[in-house]
Amino acid sequence: MTGGEVRADMQVVDVYYRDGDKLSENWVLIDLPYWLKQQGLDVFERTQQIMNPSL
């Protein structure tokens, strides 16, 4: 997506895995559906319409 004027919050979880005294993995989880909803796209509603168009 290109940049725009809509400001949005990000919900992020940053998880580290430690092996002994060293960090060996870093997982960053980003709530993309929440961010997209702020941009005007409700992916859950859109999926519902695709899966069950009669609703």
C-alpha positions in Angstrom: 0.0 0.0 0.0 1.2 3.5 -0.8 1.5 6.1 1.9 -1.5 8.2 2.8 -2.9 10.8 5.2 -4.7 8.4 7.5 -3.0 8.0 10.8 -3.2 4.6 12.5 -2.1 2.8 15.6 -0.1 -0.5 15.5 -0.7 -3.3 17.9 2.6 -5.3 18.1 3.8 -8.2 20.2 7.6 -8.7 20.4 8.6 -12.2 21.6 12.2 -13.3 22.3 13.4 -16.9 22.7 16.5 -17.3 24.9 18.8 -20.2 24.6 21.0 -20.1 27.7 22.3 -16.6 28.0 21.8 -15.7 24.4 18.8 -14.5 22.4 18.4 -17.0 19.6 15.0 -15.9 18.1 12.9 -12.8 17.8 9.3 -13.0 16.7 7.3 -9.8 15.9 3.6 -10.3 15.6 1.6 -7.4 14.0 -2.2 -7.2 14.2 -2.7 -6.4 10.4 -6.5 -6.8 10.4 -6.7 -4.1 13.1 -4.4 -1.8 11.1 -6.3 -2.4 7.9 -9.6 -1.6 9.6 -8.2 1.8 10.5 -7.4 2.3 6.9 -11.0 1.6 5.9 -10.7 -2.1 5.0 -12.5 -4.7 7.2 -10.9 -8.0 6.1 -13.3 -10.0 8.2 -16.4 -8.5 6.8 -15.0 -8.8 3.3 -14.1 -12.5 3.9 -17.7 -13.1 5.2 -19.1 -11.5 2.1 -16.9 -13.7 -0.1 -17.7 -16.9 1.8 -21.4 -16.3 2.2 -22.6 -13.6 -0.3 -26.3 -13.9 0.7 -25.6 -12.1 4.0 
